[in-house]
Amino acid sequence: MAEEATRQFDVSRVEPAAEELRLLPWATPDGLPCYLSTDGEGYLATLADDIEEVQLTMGQELFDHARGVLASGARALTEVEYRWLACRLTEALSDALRVADSRGQRIPSLSDTAETDGSDEQGAH
């Protein structure tokens, strides 16, 4: 039973509904992506939206701090401070890329949009 609990979810083995899986803004302890089958409603979808907003806000604040550090006349940081800043910027970039990937996967394709509004490529001018 414990062995089953430690198995990782393999999204490639999911049938066609995999298109409806949302990449979440957090990962497993092993660094693997987490997915949620959702229609965009519900507690976990709202939590994921809120966490994405926090991640992007923190990334913007860190970016603003880095620009200040690099500004002309700014106090030079120590090696340890620059390393800390580089690590935090790397984390923020990783978060932002995950958010972009997740949101990009949820943008409907042109064919989905055409099916929804009843038009097709030849009939739309």
MMTF fields as JSON, N, C-alpha, C and O atoms, coordinates in Angstrom:
{
  "mmtfVersion": "1.0.0",
  "mmtfProducer": "UNKNOWN",
  "numBonds": 499,
  "numAtoms": 500,
  "numGroups": 125,
  "numChains": 1,
  "numModels": 1,
  "chainsPerModel": [1],
  "groupsPerChain": [125],
  "chainIdList": ["A"],
  "bondAtomList": [4, 2, 8, 6, 12, 10, 16, 14, 20, 18, 24, 22, 28, 26, 32, 30, 36, 34, 40, 38, 44, 42, 48, 46, 52, 50, 56, 54, 60, 58, 64, 62, 68, 66, 72, 70, 76, 74, 80, 78, 84, 82, 88, 86, 92, 90, 96, 94, 100, 98, 104, 102, 108, 106, 112, 110, 116, 114, 120, 118, 124, 122, 128, 126, 132, 130, 136, 134, 140, 138, 144, 142, 148, 146, 152, 150, 156, 154, 160, 158, 164, 162, 168, 166, 172, 170, 176, 174, 180, 178, 184, 182, 188, 186, 192, 190, 196, 194, 200, 198, 204, 202, 208, 206, 212, 210, 216, 214, 220, 218, 224, 222, 228, 226, 232, 230, 236, 234, 240, 238, 244, 242, 248, 246, 252, 250, 256, 254, 260, 258, 264, 262, 268, 266, 272, 270, 276, 274, 280, 278, 284, 282, 288, 286, 292, 290, 296, 294, 300, 298, 304, 302, 308, 306, 312, 310, 316, 314, 320, 318, 324, 322, 328, 326, 332, 330, 336, 334, 340, 338, 344, 342, 348, 346, 352, 350, 356, 354, 360, 358, 364, 362, 368, 366, 372, 370, 376, 374, 380, 378, 384, 382, 388, 386, 392, 390, 396, 394, 400, 398, 404, 402, 408, 406, 412, 410, 416, 414, 420, 418, 424, 422, 428, 426, 432, 430, 436, 434, 440, 438, 444, 442, 448, 446, 452, 450, 456, 454, 460, 458, 464, 462, 468, 466, 472, 470, 476, 474, 480, 478, 484, 482, 488, 486, 492, 490, 496, 494],
  "bondOrderList": [1, 1, 1, 1, 1, 1, 1, 1, 1, 1, 1, 1, 1, 1, 1, 1, 1, 1, 1, 1, 1, 1, 1, 1, 1, 1, 1, 1, 1, 1, 1, 1, 1, 1, 1, 1, 1, 1, 1, 1, 1, 1, 1, 1, 1, 1, 1, 1, 1, 1, 1, 1, 1, 1, 1, 1, 1, 1, 1, 1, 1, 1, 1, 1, 1, 1, 1, 1, 1, 1, 1, 1, 1, 1, 1, 1, 1, 1, 1, 1, 1, 1, 1, 1, 1, 1, 1, 1, 1, 1, 1, 1, 1, 1, 1, 1, 1, 1, 1, 1, 1, 1, 1, 1, 1, 1, 1, 1, 1, 1, 1, 1, 1, 1, 1, 1, 1, 1, 1, 1, 1, 1, 1, 1],
  "groupList": [{"groupName": "MET", "atomNameList": ["N", "CA", "C", "O"], "elementList": ["N", "C", "C", "O"], "formalChargeList": [0, 0, 0, 0], "bondAtomList": [1, 0, 2, 1, 3, 2], "bondOrderList": [1, 1, 2], "singleLetterCode": "M", "chemCompType": "L-PEPTIDE LINKING"}, {"groupName": "ALA", "atomNameList": ["N", "CA", "C", "O"], "elementList": ["N", "C", "C", "O"], "formalChargeList": [0, 0, 0, 0], "bondAtomList": [1, 0, 2, 1, 3, 2], "bondOrderList": [1, 1, 2], "singleLetterCode": "A", "chemCompType": "L-PEPTIDE LINKING"}, {"groupName": "GLU", "atomNameList": ["N", "CA", "C", "O"], "elementList": ["N", "C", "C", "O"], "formalChargeList": [0, 0, 0, 0], "bondAtomList": [1, 0, 2, 1, 3, 2], "bondOrderList": [1, 1, 2], "singleLetterCode": "E", "chemCompType": "L-PEPTIDE LINKING"}, {"groupName": "THR", "atomNameList": ["N", "CA", "C", "O"], "elementList": ["N", "C", "C", "O"], "formalChargeList": [0, 0, 0, 0], "bondAtomList": [1, 0, 2, 1, 3, 2], "bondOrderList": [1, 1, 2], "singleLetterCode": "T", "chemCompType": "L-PEPTIDE LINKING"}, {"groupName": "ARG", "atomNameList": ["N", "CA", "C", "O"], "elementList": ["N", "C", "C", "O"], "formalChargeList": [0, 0, 0, 0], "bondAtomList": [1, 0, 2, 1, 3, 2], "bondOrderList": [1, 1, 2], "singleLetterCode": "R", "chemCompType": "L-PEPTIDE LINKING"}, {"groupName": "GLN", "atomNameList": ["N", "CA", "C", "O"], "elementList": ["N", "C", "C", "O"], "formalChargeList": [0, 0, 0, 0], "bondAtomList": [1, 0, 2, 1, 3, 2], "bondOrderList": [1, 1, 2], "singleLetterCode": "Q", "chemCompType": "L-PEPTIDE LINKING"}, {"groupName": "PHE", "atomNameList": ["N", "CA", "C", "O"], "elementList": ["N", "C", "C", "O"], "formalChargeList": [0, 0, 0, 0], "bondAtomList": [1, 0, 2, 1, 3, 2], "bondOrderList": [1, 1, 2], "singleLetterCode": "F", "chemCompType": "L-PEPTIDE LINKING"}, {"groupName": "ASP", "atomNameList": ["N", "CA", "C", "O"], "elementList": ["N", "C", "C", "O"], "formalChargeList": [0, 0, 0, 0], "bondAtomList": [1, 0, 2, 1, 3, 2], "bondOrderList": [1, 1, 2], "singleLetterCode": "D", "chemCompType": "L-PEPTIDE LINKING"}, {"groupName": "VAL", "atomNameList": ["N", "CA", "C", "O"], "elementList": ["N", "C", "C", "O"], "formalChargeList": [0, 0, 0, 0], "bondAtomList": [1, 0, 2, 1, 3, 2], "bondOrderList": [1, 1, 2], "singleLetterCode": "V", "chemCompType": "L-PEPTIDE LINKING"}, {"groupName": "SER", "atomNameList": ["N", "CA", "C", "O"], "elementList": ["N", "C", "C", "O"], "formalChargeList": [0, 0, 0, 0], "bondAtomList": [1, 0, 2, 1, 3, 2], "bondOrderList": [1, 1, 2], "singleLetterCode": "S", "chemCompType": "L-PEPTIDE LINKING"}, {"groupName": "PRO", "atomNameList": ["N", "CA", "C", "O"], "elementList": ["N", "C", "C", "O"], "formalChargeList": [0, 0, 0, 0], "bondAtomList": [1, 0, 2, 1, 3, 2], "bondOrderList": [1, 1, 2], "singleLetterCode": "P", "chemCompType": "L-PEPTIDE LINKING"}, {"groupName": "LEU", "atomNameList": ["N", "CA", "C", "O"], "elementList": ["N", "C", "C", "O"], "formalChargeList": [0, 0, 0, 0], "bondAtomList": [1, 0, 2, 1, 3, 2], "bondOrderList": [1, 1, 2], "singleLetterCode": "L", "chemCompType": "L-PEPTIDE LINKING"}, {"groupName": "TRP", "atomNameList": ["N", "CA", "C", "O"], "elementList": ["N", "C", "C", "O"], "formalChargeList": [0, 0, 0, 0], "bondAtomList": [1, 0, 2, 1, 3, 2], "bondOrderList": [1, 1, 2], "singleLetterCode": "W", "chemCompType": "L-PEPTIDE LINKING"}, {"groupName": "GLY", "atomNameList": ["N", "CA", "C", "O"], "elementList": ["N", "C", "C", "O"], "formalChargeList": [0, 0, 0, 0], "bondAtomList": [1, 0, 2, 1, 3, 2], "bondOrderList": [1, 1, 2], "singleLetterCode": "G", "chemCompType": "PEPTIDE LINKING"}, {"groupName": "CYS", "atomNameList": ["N", "CA", "C", "O"], "elementList": ["N", "C", "C", "O"], "formalChargeList": [0, 0, 0, 0], "bondAtomList": [1, 0, 2, 1, 3, 2], "bondOrderList": [1, 1, 2], "singleLetterCode": "C", "chemCompType": "L-PEPTIDE LINKING"}, {"groupName": "TYR", "atomNameList": ["N", "CA", "C", "O"], "elementList": ["N", "C", "C", "O"], "formalChargeList": [0, 0, 0, 0], "bondAtomList": [1, 0, 2, 1, 3, 2], "bondOrderList": [1, 1, 2], "singleLetterCode": "Y", "chemCompType": "L-PEPTIDE LINKING"}, {"groupName": "ILE", "atomNameList": ["N", "CA", "C", "O"], "elementList": ["N", "C", "C", "O"], "formalChargeList": [0, 0, 0, 0], "bondAtomList": [1, 0, 2, 1, 3, 2], "bondOrderList": [1, 1, 2], "singleLetterCode": "I", "chemCompType": "L-PEPTIDE LINKING"}, {"groupName": "HIS", "atomNameList": ["N", "CA", "C", "O"], "elementList": ["N", "C", "C", "O"], "formalChargeList": [0, 0, 0, 0], "bondAtomList": [1, 0, 2, 1, 3, 2], "bondOrderList": [1, 1, 2], "singleLetterCode": "H", "chemCompType": "L-PEPTIDE LINKING"}],
  "groupTypeList": [0, 1, 2, 2, 1, 3, 4, 5, 6, 7, 8, 9, 4, 8, 2, 10, 1, 1, 2, 2, 11, 4, 11, 11, 10, 12, 1, 3, 10, 7, 13, 11, 10, 14, 15, 11, 9, 3, 7, 13, 2, 13, 15, 11, 1, 3, 11, 1, 7, 7, 16, 2, 2, 8, 5, 11, 3, 0, 13, 5, 2, 11, 6, 7, 17, 1, 4, 13, 8, 11, 1, 9, 13, 1, 4, 1, 11, 3, 2, 8, 2, 15, 4, 12, 11, 1, 14, 4, 11, 3, 2, 1, 11, 9, 7, 1, 11, 4, 8, 1, 7, 9, 4, 13, 5, 4, 16, 10, 9, 11, 9, 7, 3, 1, 2, 3, 7, 13, 9, 7, 2, 5, 13, 1, 17],
  "groupIdList": [1, 2, 3, 4, 5, 6, 7, 8, 9, 10, 11, 12, 13, 14, 15, 16, 17, 18, 19, 20, 21, 22, 23, 24, 25, 26, 27, 28, 29, 30, 31, 32, 33, 34, 35, 36, 37, 38, 39, 40, 41, 42, 43, 44, 45, 46, 47, 48, 49, 50, 51, 52, 53, 54, 55, 56, 57, 58, 59, 60, 61, 62, 63, 64, 65, 66, 67, 68, 69, 70, 71, 72, 73, 74, 75, 76, 77, 78, 79, 80, 81, 82, 83, 84, 85, 86, 87, 88, 89, 90, 91, 92, 93, 94, 95, 96, 97, 98, 99, 100, 101, 102, 103, 104, 105, 106, 107, 108, 109, 110, 111, 112, 113, 114, 115, 116, 117, 118, 119, 120, 121, 122, 123, 124, 125],
  "secStructList": [7, 2, 2, 2, 2, 2, 7, 7, 7, 7, 4, 4, 4, 1, 7, 4, 4, 4, 4, 4, 3, 3, 3, 3, 3, 3, 3, 7, 6, 6, 1, 7, 3, 3, 3, 3, 3, 7, 1, 1, 7, 1, 2, 2, 2, 2, 2, 2, 2, 2, 2, 2, 2, 2, 2, 2, 2, 2, 2, 2, 2, 2, 2, 2, 2, 2, 2, 2, 2, 2, 1, 6, 6, 7, 7, 7, 7, 7, 2, 2, 2, 2, 2, 2, 2, 2, 2, 2, 2, 2, 2, 2, 2, 2, 2, 2, 2, 2, 2, 2, 2, 2, 2, 2, 2, 6, 1, 7, 7, 2, 2, 2, 2, 2, 2, 2, 2, 6, 7, 7, 6, 6, 6, 7, 7],
  "xCoordList": [0.819, 0.0, 0.868, 0.573, 1.936, 2.832, 3.492, 3.754, 3.763, 4.373, 3.443, 3.908, 2.134, 1.172, 1.125, 0.971, 1.252, 1.172, 2.367, 2.267, 3.494, 4.683, 4.823, 5.728, 3.942, 4.007, 3.662, 2.768, 4.371, 4.127, 3.076, 2.995, 2.279, 1.27, 1.956, 2.72, 1.701, 2.305, 1.258, 0.388, 1.349, 0.352, 0.319, -0.711, 1.405, 1.435, 0.557, 0.241, 0.158, -0.683, -2.167, -3.01, -2.481, -3.87, -4.489, -3.84, -5.715, -6.435, -6.749, -6.241, -7.543, -7.762, -8.077, -7.854, -8.577, -8.888, -7.642, -7.76, -6.44, -5.199, -5.159, -4.467, -5.897, -5.934, -6.58, -6.358, -7.375, -8.066, -7.307, -7.816, -6.105, -5.302, -4.608, -4.056, -4.638, -3.995, -2.68, -2.635, -1.622, -0.328, -0.42, -0.741, -0.14, -0.254, 1.047, 2.112, 0.967, 2.161, 3.065, 3.852, 2.974, 3.872, 4.229, 3.602, 5.23, 5.727, 5.724, 5.511, 5.964, 6.093, 7.412, 8.253, 7.609, 8.905, 10.086, 11.211, 9.833, 10.894, 11.077, 11.931, 10.283, 10.406, 9.587, 9.725, 8.732, 7.892, 6.671, 6.199, 6.152, 5.001, 3.742, 3.583, 2.865, 1.568, 0.489, 0.596, -0.541, -1.632, -2.965, -3.103, -3.931, -5.277, -6.259, -6.215, -7.144, -8.225, -9.329, -9.93, -9.603, -10.515, -11.221, -10.758, -12.338, -13.042, -12.746, -13.375, -11.771, -11.41, -12.133, -11.89, -13.007, -13.776, -13.272, -12.566, -13.624, -13.328, -12.184, -11.466, -12.039, -11.07, -9.634, -8.907, -9.214, -7.821, -7.499, -6.393, -8.446, -8.211, -8.058, -7.199, -8.888, -8.794, -7.494, -6.847, -7.1, -5.834, -4.669, -3.751, -4.703, -3.64, -3.589, -2.506, -4.756, -4.793, -4.149, -3.354, -4.497, -3.963, -2.451, -1.736, -1.964, -0.527, 0.215, 1.292, -0.356, 0.272, 0.384, 1.411, -0.669, -0.642, 0.449, 1.169, 0.578, 1.625, 3.007, 3.892, 3.194, 4.484, 4.875, 6.019, 3.935, 4.244, 4.498, 5.366, 3.749, 3.967, 5.337, 6.063, 5.691, 7.003, 8.122, 9.158, 7.916, 8.902, 9.097, 10.224, 8.001, 8.1, 8.847, 9.685, 8.547, 9.239, 10.729, 11.56, 11.065, 12.469, 13.171, 14.317, 12.491, 13.034, 13.308, 14.359, 12.361, 12.55, 13.757, 14.537, 13.904, 15.056, 16.359, 17.322, 16.386, 17.592, 17.954, 19.13, 16.959, 17.237, 17.85, 18.754, 17.36, 17.939, 19.379, 20.223, 19.658, 21.022, 21.969, 23.134, 21.475, 22.312, 22.355, 23.084, 21.583, 21.528, 22.873, 23.642, 23.126, 24.344, 24.377, 23.4, 25.495, 25.662, 25.159, 25.296, 24.575, 24.083, 25.264, 26.334, 25.044, 26.069, 26.363, 25.443, 27.624, 28.018, 27.692, 27.907, 27.172, 26.852, 28.054, 29.018, 27.98, 29.018, 28.757, 27.689, 29.73, 29.579, 28.381, 27.611, 28.231, 27.122, 25.783, 24.822, 25.708, 24.465, 24.113, 22.947, 25.117, 24.861, 24.4, 23.497, 25.038, 24.629, 23.197, 22.423, 22.831, 21.458, 20.487, 19.459, 20.817, 19.951, 19.814, 18.713, 20.913, 20.868, 19.994, 19.231, 20.106, 19.281, 17.801, 16.971, 17.468, 16.066, 15.509, 14.362, 16.327, 15.881, 15.639, 14.69, 16.494, 16.318, 15.02, 14.287, 14.73, 13.478, 12.272, 11.287, 12.359, 11.25, 11.027, 9.884, 12.107, 11.977, 11.345, 10.484, 11.766, 11.182, 9.68, 8.896, 9.286, 7.856, 7.106, 6.03, 7.668, 7.0, 6.851, 5.822, 7.878, 7.799, 6.745, 6.039, 6.63, 5.601, 4.212, 3.32, 4.019, 2.731, 2.411, 1.287, 3.395, 3.184, 2.828, 1.934, 3.518, 3.239, 1.819, 1.072, 1.447, 0.121, -0.971, -1.957, -0.787, -1.802, -1.84, -2.909, -0.684, -0.637, -1.362, -2.007, -1.259, -1.952, -3.466, -4.203, -3.929, -5.373, -5.976, -7.184, -5.162, -5.686, -6.307, -5.641, -7.569, -8.204, -7.542, -7.14, -7.438, -6.863, -7.871, -9.054, -7.417, -8.311, -9.408, -10.543, -9.086, -10.105, -11.172, -12.349, -10.771, -11.75, -12.667, -13.873, -12.097, -12.872, -13.847, -14.995, -13.415, -14.279, -15.438, -16.564, -15.162, -16.226, -17.25, -18.45, -16.787, -17.67, -18.603, -19.791, -18.079, -18.926, -19.605, -20.337, -19.365, -20.06, -19.454, -19.997, -18.365, -17.736, -16.676, -16.259, -16.253, -15.111, -14.15, -14.484, -12.962, -11.935, -12.343, -12.014, -13.063, -13.457, -14.591, -14.652, -15.487, -16.657, -16.399, -17.198, -15.311, -15.026, -14.207, -13.139, -14.695, -13.969, -13.887, -13.315],
  "yCoordList": [-1.18, 0.0, 1.252, 2.191, 1.298, 2.45, 2.646, 3.776, 1.525, 1.615, 2.353, 3.162, 2.086, 2.754, 4.25, 5.05, 4.635, 6.047, 6.845, 8.061, 6.181, 6.901, 6.915, 7.562, 6.211, 6.238, 7.623, 8.288, 8.05, 9.367, 9.252, 8.234, 10.293, 10.356, 10.595, 11.551, 9.757, 9.889, 10.439, 9.708, 11.747, 12.412, 11.838, 11.932, 11.253, 10.704, 9.466, 9.051, 8.872, 7.677, 8.01, 7.112, 9.28, 9.696, 9.741, 10.151, 9.33, 9.323, 10.754, 11.691, 10.968, 12.297, 13.416, 14.581, 13.12, 14.176, 14.914, 15.914, 14.448, 15.099, 16.562, 17.373, 16.905, 18.293, 19.197, 20.407, 18.62, 19.398, 19.454, 19.993, 18.909, 18.954, 20.3, 20.802, 20.878, 22.17, 21.945, 21.266, 22.512, 22.494, 23.433, 24.612, 22.912, 23.705, 24.452, 24.048, 25.541, 26.351, 25.791, 26.536, 24.516, 23.876, 22.502, 22.006, 21.899, 20.598, 19.631, 20.021, 18.37, 17.364, 17.593, 18.354, 16.953, 17.082, 16.659, 17.111, 15.793, 15.352, 16.299, 16.064, 17.37, 18.337, 18.025, 18.699, 17.009, 16.661, 17.572, 18.026, 17.843, 18.733, 18.103, 16.882, 18.955, 18.533, 19.032, 20.131, 18.234, 18.566, 18.445, 17.685, 19.206, 19.163, 19.021, 19.791, 18.041, 17.905, 18.831, 18.604, 19.885, 20.916, 21.607, 21.587, 22.209, 23.057, 24.525, 25.417, 24.769, 26.126, 26.629, 27.75, 25.828, 26.185, 25.35, 24.361, 25.733, 24.925, 25.459, 26.378, 24.847, 25.298, 25.248, 26.236, 24.09, 23.961, 24.861, 25.393, 25.037, 25.941, 27.383, 28.12, 27.778, 29.126, 29.288, 30.33, 28.275, 28.305, 28.449, 29.232, 27.701, 27.784, 29.189, 29.737, 29.767, 31.142, 32.113, 32.97, 31.972, 32.859, 32.702, 33.693, 31.472, 31.228, 31.787, 32.365, 31.619, 32.212, 33.725, 34.311, 34.355, 35.807, 36.21, 37.18, 35.474, 35.757, 35.569, 36.404, 34.48, 34.212, 35.33, 35.783, 35.772, 36.82, 38.159, 38.922, 38.446, 39.683, 39.67, 40.663, 38.551, 38.442, 38.545, 39.158, 37.951, 38.042, 39.473, 39.899, 40.222, 41.626, 42.433, 43.27, 42.183, 42.899, 42.569, 43.453, 41.314, 40.912, 41.543, 41.98, 41.589, 42.221, 43.706, 44.225, 44.377, 45.792, 45.981, 46.919, 45.073, 45.132, 44.95, 45.686, 43.977, 43.707, 44.915, 45.254, 45.551, 46.753, 47.849, 48.56, 47.986, 48.972, 48.649, 49.542, 47.378, 46.938, 47.231, 47.56, 47.114, 47.308, 48.755, 49.077, 49.625, 51.027, 51.716, 51.339, 52.708, 53.494, 54.145, 54.76, 54.009, 54.616, 53.766, 54.16, 52.601, 51.733, 51.105, 50.894, 50.816, 50.156, 48.782, 48.034, 48.451, 47.12, 46.1, 46.338, 44.965, 43.896, 43.0, 43.033, 42.209, 41.202, 40.027, 39.923, 39.166, 37.968, 37.139, 36.634, 37.006, 36.229, 36.88, 36.177, 38.205, 38.907, 38.764, 38.578, 38.851, 38.662, 37.232, 37.001, 36.281, 34.885, 34.674, 33.993, 35.251, 35.147, 35.732, 35.126, 36.911, 37.57, 36.713, 36.562, 36.157, 35.302, 34.064, 33.663, 33.469, 32.292, 32.648, 31.914, 33.776, 34.199, 34.559, 34.239, 35.23, 35.562, 34.3, 34.239, 33.299, 32.027, 31.358, 30.844, 31.359, 30.791, 31.539, 30.927, 32.879, 33.695, 33.451, 33.383, 33.319, 33.039, 31.669, 31.508, 30.694, 29.36, 29.395, 28.779, 30.119, 30.257, 30.93, 30.475, 32.011, 32.754, 31.895, 31.949, 31.105, 30.223, 29.143, 28.785, 28.618, 27.615, 28.224, 27.597, 29.439, 30.125, 30.349, 30.105, 30.811, 31.045, 29.751, 29.737, 28.668, 27.374, 26.93, 26.5, 27.032, 26.625, 27.435, 26.879, 28.738, 29.604, 29.406, 29.45, 29.191, 28.948, 27.672, 27.617, 26.643, 25.386, 25.544, 24.753, 26.564, 26.757, 27.709, 27.944, 28.266, 29.129, 28.233, 27.333, 28.463, 27.605, 27.777, 28.877, 26.674, 26.746, 27.393, 27.487, 27.836, 28.459, 27.503, 27.926, 26.217, 25.249, 25.087, 24.923, 25.13, 25.057, 26.272, 26.148, 27.441, 28.674, 28.656, 29.072, 28.18, 28.121, 27.163, 27.435, 26.024, 25.066, 25.671, 25.441, 26.442, 27.038, 28.056, 28.081, 28.916, 29.96, 29.518, 30.295, 28.265, 27.718, 28.109, 27.736, 28.837, 29.218, 28.203, 27.389, 28.26, 27.458, 28.375, 29.522, 27.875, 28.725, 29.255, 30.393, 28.448, 28.901, 29.904, 30.82, 29.754, 30.632, 31.93, 32.859, 32.023, 33.247, 34.204, 33.837, 35.424, 36.446, 37.704, 38.689],
  "zCoordList": [0.0, 0.0, 0.0, -0.739, 0.809, 0.846, -0.514, -0.927, -1.217, -2.54, -3.503, -4.305, -3.435, -4.298, -4.007, -4.93, -2.757, -2.378, -2.89, -3.059, -3.14, -3.586, -5.101, -5.629, -5.811, -7.272, -7.784, -7.258, -8.806, -9.39, -10.488, -11.176, -10.646, -11.687, -13.019, -13.155, -13.988, -15.313, -16.268, -16.741, -16.55, -17.387, -18.804, -19.471, -19.275, -20.627, -20.757, -21.871, -19.637, -19.673, -19.567, -19.559, -19.488, -19.371, -20.757, -21.72, -20.858, -22.13, -22.581, -21.964, -23.605, -24.172, -23.19, -23.518, -22.024, -21.056, -20.589, -19.881, -20.965, -20.548, -20.988, -20.373, -22.05, -22.494, -21.45, -21.455, -20.559, -19.548, -18.233, -17.25, -18.2, -16.992, -16.888, -17.867, -15.701, -15.465, -14.739, -13.713, -15.27, -14.597, -13.399, -13.548, -12.232, -11.009, -10.719, -11.187, -9.949, -9.688, -8.602, -8.017, -8.325, -7.367, -7.906, -8.843, -7.311, -7.756, -6.578, -5.431, -6.888, -5.839, -5.106, -5.586, -3.955, -3.26, -4.132, -3.917, -5.119, -6.033, -7.211, -8.067, -7.265, -8.343, -9.577, -10.598, -9.5, -10.646, -10.689, -9.647, -11.901, -12.011, -11.402, -11.387, -10.908, -10.386, -11.334, -11.879, -11.531, -12.429, -11.698, -10.739, -12.171, -11.614, -12.762, -13.721, -12.668, -13.631, -13.162, -12.112, -13.942, -13.481, -14.637, -15.777, -14.315, -15.28, -14.995, -15.563, -14.099, -13.731, -12.503, -12.055, -11.959, -10.771, -9.604, -9.804, -8.412, -7.242, -6.409, -6.801, -5.241, -4.254, -4.769, -4.669, -5.325, -5.759, -6.947, -7.033, -7.859, -8.987, -8.49, -8.971, -7.532, -6.959, -6.192, -6.291, -5.428, -4.702, -5.677, -5.436, -6.769, -7.771, -8.384, -8.589, -8.675, -9.2, -8.21, -8.597, -6.932, -5.895, -5.751, -5.599, -5.798, -5.669, -6.882, -6.736, -8.083, -9.264, -9.118, -9.462, -8.609, -8.422, -7.436, -7.673, -6.33, -5.341, -5.965, -5.775, -6.708, -7.334, -8.303, -8.299, -9.125, -10.093, -9.404, -9.829, -8.35, -7.593, -6.923, -6.97, -6.301, -5.664, -6.7, -6.439, -7.866, -8.932, -9.392, -9.645, -9.502, -9.902, -8.854, -9.19, -7.58, -6.502, -6.491, -6.279, -6.715, -6.762, -7.962, -7.857, -9.086, -10.285, -10.026, -10.401, -9.386, -9.05, -8.135, -8.305, -7.156, -6.25, -7.04, -6.827, -7.943, -8.732, -9.598, -9.736, -10.17, -10.982, -10.113, -10.553, -8.88, -7.968, -7.621, -7.549, -7.408, -7.085, -8.24, -8.022, -9.463, -10.643, -11.118, -12.056, -10.483, -10.893, -10.66, -9.776, -11.457, -11.322, -9.942, -9.516, -9.255, -7.936, -6.788, -5.629, -7.078, -6.005, -5.269, -5.84, -4.003, -3.188, -3.767, -4.097, -3.892, -4.363, -3.286, -2.098, -3.718, -2.786, -2.579, -3.344, -1.54, -1.318, -2.259, -2.864, -2.369, -3.193, -2.722, -3.539, -1.423, -0.859, -1.207, -1.52, -1.159, -1.483, -2.967, -3.317, -3.831, -5.267, -5.548, -6.353, -4.868, -5.058, -4.589, -5.261, -3.44, -2.93, -3.955, -4.257, -4.487, -5.467, -6.723, -7.253, -7.196, -8.388, -8.148, -9.027, -6.975, -6.646, -6.61, -7.146, -5.977, -5.887, -7.264, -7.574, -8.096, -9.447, -10.273, -11.055, -10.098, -10.798, -10.376, -11.22, -9.084, -8.584, -9.143, -9.555, -9.153, -9.653, -11.144, -11.594, -11.912, -13.334, -13.551, -14.417, -12.775, -12.872, -12.597, -13.319, -11.551, -11.227, -12.371, -12.759, -12.915, -13.986, -15.242, -15.914, -15.557, -16.723, -16.523, -17.466, -15.304, -15.015, -15.164, -15.738, -14.653, -14.778, -16.26, -16.698, -17.023, -18.454, -19.175, -20.021, -18.846, -19.455, -19.108, -19.987, -17.84, -17.398, -18.092, -18.576, -18.135, -18.749, -20.26, -20.869, -20.859, -22.299, -22.687, -23.734, -21.851, -22.12, -22.051, -22.639, -21.333, -21.168, -22.189, -22.166, -23.089, -24.14, -25.198, -25.712, -25.53, -26.529, -27.894, -28.271, -28.622, -29.959, -30.899, -30.571, -32.06, -33.032, -33.471, -33.689, -33.605, -34.023, -32.943, -33.262, -31.659, -30.572, -30.588, -30.375, -30.841, -30.872, -32.031, -31.873, -33.203, -34.377, -34.15, -34.567, -33.48, -33.188, -32.24, -32.392, -31.266, -30.277, -30.904, -30.583, -31.812, -32.39, -33.683, -34.296, -34.103, -35.261, -36.604, -37.644, -36.614, -37.876, -38.244, -37.42, -39.479, -39.901, -40.636, -40.932, -40.931, -41.522, -42.884, -43.218, -43.697, -45.02, -44.951, -45.772, -43.995, -43.91, -43.203, -43.314, -42.479, -41.718, -42.57, -43.06, -42.752, -43.516, -42.729, -43.196]
}
